[in-house]
Amino acid sequence: MIFGKSIQILNNNYALGTKPLIKQNPNEIKVILGSADLIGNGMIILNSCGNHYRLIAQFNYEKHLVFILFIGTHREYDNLDINNL
């Protein structure tokens, strides 16, 4: 799985009951997933496989929801208009 390590960290914290899966703010996500880039409006970018792949997710912290907006290669990401996701 391309983003397996990042997802595993989130799931392990949730499964152990030590931390809620959906955090209260983007800075808490950054602490867990240090390589995450915060891009505003609840959106984060996760890099994987030496920055060859990217995942963009949008967090709704109030409702504890995560929306996956994009999964693709770095090349596909370069052609993406993030403001229109």
Backbone hydrogen bonds, N-H to C=O, Kabsch-Sander energy under -0.5 kcal/mol:
donor,donor_aa,acceptor,acceptor_aa,energy
4,G,1,M,-1.2
7,I,3,F,-2.2
8,Q,4,G,-3.0
9,I,5,K,-2.2
10,L,6,S,-1.8
11,N,7,I,-2.9
12,N,8,Q,-3.1
13,N,9,I,-2.0
14,Y,10,L,-1.8
15,A,11,N,-3.5
16,L,12,N,-2.3
17,G,14,Y,-1.1
18,T,13,N,-1.0
19,K,13,N,-1.6
23,K,21,L,-0.6
28,E,25,N,-0.9
29,I,25,N,-1.1
30,K,26,P,-2.2
31,V,27,N,-1.6
32,I,28,E,-1.6
33,L,29,I,-3.2
34,G,32,I,-0.7
36,A,33,L,-2.7
37,D,45,I,-2.6
38,L,36,A,-0.5
39,I,37,D,-0.5
39,I,43,M,-2.3
40,G,43,M,-0.6
43,M,40,G,-2.2
44,I,57,A,-2.6
45,I,37,D,-2.2
46,L,55,L,-2.8
48,S,53,Y,-2.0
52,H,48,S,-1.2
52,H,49,C,-0.8
53,Y,48,S,-2.0
54,R,72,G,-3.1
55,L,46,L,-2.2
56,I,70,F,-2.6
57,A,44,I,-2.1
57,A,55,L,-0.5
58,Q,67,F,-2.8
59,F,42,G,-3.2
60,N,65,L,-2.9
61,Y,59,F,-0.7
64,H,60,N,-1.0
65,L,60,N,-1.9
67,F,58,Q,-2.7
68,I,66,V,-0.5
69,L,56,I,-2.8
69,L,67,F,-0.7
70,F,56,I,-1.6
72,G,54,R,-2.3
74,H,52,H,-2.6
77,Y,73,T,-2.3
78,D,74,H,-2.2
79,N,75,R,-1.0
80,L,77,Y,-1.8
82,I,80,L,-0.9
84,N,81,D,-2.0
85,L,82,I,-1.5
